[in-house]
Amino acid sequence: MLDTNKLDYDRLSVLTGVLLLALVMMRFLELPELPLLQATVLGSPIGFDLSAGSLMILITLAMSITAVASMVGSHPLSEERMVQHGYMFWIVPGLLIMALAVWLNEIDELRAWIAGIVASAVIIPVALSVECRAVDETQRSQRSLSWFQQSLIYLSAVIFFALIYDARLRSMLSVSLVALISALLSIRLFWITAASPGELVQYGVVTGLIVGQMTWGLNYWGLSGMQGGLLLLLAFYLVAGLIQQFLQGQFNGNQTSRRILLEYGGLAFVALFLIVFAAS
């Protein structure tokens, strides 16, 4: 159980309600589509049309960042000293709520949409609460908080990866989006253990590039959106997990290194079998 004694429940409930209202409005707001961007990059045409859904997704992203900033600012410790690297708290809730907005915008069946709204009503306050709790540096390494944080990171990743893969975008765009999302989420994951901001960005970019490059190959593989998203999640988990073990100093002996590699290798084999064969 998370220790929520320091949370401002009134603020949390209001912010959650506002974000849920924005997600609900996406289903009923209608606007004509306006072409904003039409370009050709390396022979691939790239376009972006502004619709009611895309506009609300951008608004929801801005609202989620504002909500996180408000929750972090309400923490008792933020009144005693300036919270360092406050933008780091924006990454997971911002991407997760944006992923939920994109996902809900793609759902046509009413019952599935209602179930998504109910799930969002649980996920959003949890995401805001976890980031608010992480303001206290002494609490960041706690097992419970770390578990919640990593679960939200992987949930954000799999939703985005599945949506991007299922959209069948051109490789230039899909690879760029997957690489960007992977880099941002891994930077948040490595934040506690990285020695310096330069090292943090370096390993985040490496993770993004590796997972992004895997998207090239998967784009030529006839998988479902969920299968493609799970395979990209598996790649993200392996790359980010091994880097995190390295940053924590776990590769300090032959026995330990062998155990970690066998653990991740065995998990990868079982997960790959289940995703590719059992789900087909």
N, C-alpha and C positions, 0 to 999 in steps of 0.2 A: 504494500500500500504506500502511495505517495503521501508524504507529510505536507498537507495543504494548509497548515495553520497560518502561513504568511500570505495566502492568496486573498485578493480583494474579490470576494464572490459576487458582489453587486456589479462591479465593473466587468467581471468575466461573463456574467449572464447577459448583460446588455450588449457586449461586443459579440457574443455568440449569436444572439438574436438578430443583430444587424447583419452579420455575415450570412446567416441562414435566409434572411429576407432577400438579400441580394441573389442568392442561389435560386430561390423560388421565382423571383422576378424574371430570371432568364427564360423560363418556360413560357411566359405570357407576353413578354415585350417583343414587339415586331417593328422592324425598321427595314427600309430598302437597303440592299447591299450596294456599297460604294467601293469601286476599285481604288486602292491607295498605292499599291506597289506592283509594278510590272517590270521585270528585269530578266536578263539572261546571264547566268554565271557559269563559265566553263561549258557552254553549250546546253545547259539545263535551264529552261524557263522557270522563273520563280515569281509567284504572284501572291498578293494578299488583298482580300476583300474585307472591308469593314461592314460587319453585320451586327444585328442586335446581340447575338451570342458572343461574338468576339469582343464587342465593346464592353459587355457586362463582365467578361472574363478579365479584361484589363482593369476594370473598375474594382472587381473583387480582389485582384492582386494588390492593388493600392490600398484597399480597405484592410486586407489581412496584415500588411506591413504596418499600417497605422495601429491596428489592434495589438500587435505584438509590442510595438513601441509604447503603447499605453499601459499594457500589463507590466512590462519591464520597469517603466517609470513608477508604477504603483508599489513596487517591491520596497520593503523597509530599507534595505541596504542601498538602494539607489538614492535615497535621501541623505545618506551619510557620506557617500563619495560618488564620483562620476563613474558610471559603468563603462569599463573599457571594451572597445570593439563591439559596441552595441549592434552594429549591422549584422554580426554573426547570428544574432537571435532571430533575424528576419528570414533566414534561408529556408529552414524546414517548414514553418507554418505557411510562409508565402508560397512555396512550391507545392505543398500538400493541398492547400485550399484552392490554388489554381488548378491542380490536377483534378480535384473533385468537381470544380466548375466545368472543366472541359468534358469530363466523363458524364456529368449530368446533362450537359448540353447535347450529348450524342444519344441519349436514351429517349426512345419514342413511346415505349409501353408504359402506361400510367403506374401500374403496380411496381414495376422495377424502379421507376423514378421516385416513387414515395419511399421505397425501401432505401434508396440512395440518400434521400433527404434525412431519413431517420438515422442512417449510419453517419452522415455528416454531423448531425446534432450531437453525436457521441465523440467523434474524432476531433472536431474543432476545439471544444473546451479542453480536451486532453492535450492537444498540441500547444495551446496557449499556456496551459498550466505548467507543462514540462519546461518550456522556455523561461517562464517566470521563475520557476524554482532554480533553474541553472544560473541565475544571477549570483547566487551564493557560491563562491568558488570552492568552499569546503564541501559542498554537496554534489559537485559535478561528477566526482569519481564514484559515487555510491552506486551499488549494483542495480538497485531498482530504477534510479533515474537514468542510468546508462542504458538499461534494457528498454525503457520507454523511448528514449531518444533514438536508439538504433532501429527499433520497430517502426517508428514514424519515418525515419530516413528510407528504410527499405520499402515501406508502403508507398511513399511518394514516388520512389524509383519505379516500382512495378506498374503503378497506374500510368505514369507517363510513358514508360517503355512500351506497354501494351497498346496504348492509344496511338503512339507514333508509328509503331510497326503495323498496326491494323489499318492506319490511314493510307498505307502504300505510297508514301511521299517519294519524291525523287531522292536518290542517294545523297546528293549534295546537301539537301535540307534535312533529311532524317539523321544523317551522320552528325551534322552540326548541332542539332537539337539534343541528341543523345549525349554527345560529348560535353555540351554545356551543362546539362542537368547532372551528369555524372561528376563533373568537376566541382560544381557547387555543393552537391550533397557530400562528396568525399572531403571537401575542405571543412565542412561542419563536423564531419566524423573525426577528422584528424586534429581538430582544434585543440583538444585537451593535451594531446601527446606530442604535438609538433614543437620543436625547440625554438623556432623563429617564424615570423610571417613569411619570409622567403622560402623556407623549407615547406611550410604549409601550402603555399601556392604551387610550388614545384611538384609535390606529390599529388596535389589535386589535379593539376594539368595532365600529369602522367596517367592518372586513372581515367580522366575524361578521354584522352587520346586512344588508350587501349580499348575501352568499351565502345567508343565511337567507331573505331576501325572494324570491330567485330560486326557492326551494323551493316557494313558493305557486303560481307558474305551472307548474312542472314536475309538481306533483301532479295537474294536470288534463290532463296529456299522457300518452297511453298508451305509455310506454316500458318497456323491461325494467329490472330492477334495476341491471344493469351499465351500461346506457346512461344512466340517470338519475344514477348515481354518477359516471360519467365527465364528464357535463355539469356537475355540481356541482364536481367537481375542476377542470375547466377554468375555471369562474368563480372559484374560490378561487385558482388559479394566476395568473390575470390581475389580480385585485384586489390580492392580496398581493404579486405581482411588481412591479406598478407602484408601489405604496407603498414597497416596499423600494428600488426605483431612486431614488425621490424622497428617501428618507432617506439614501441614499448620495451625494446631490448630483449625480445624473446629469442632471437636468433644468436644466442651467445654460446652455443655448444652444439656438438654433433648430435647428441641424443635429443635435445630439445628441438633442434631444427628438423630432424627426421620425424619426430612426433607431430610437429605442426604440419609438415608437408603431407604426411600420411593422413592426418585428420582432414585437411582441406581436399586432398585428392580423393579420398574415399567418399566424402560428402558430394563432391562434384560428379563422381561416377554415378552414384545412386540418383542424384537429382537429374542428371542428364538422361538417364534411362527412363525415369518417370515422366519427364517432360516430353521427350521425343517419341517414345514407344507407348507408354501407358495411356497418354492423353490423345494419341492419334486414333 
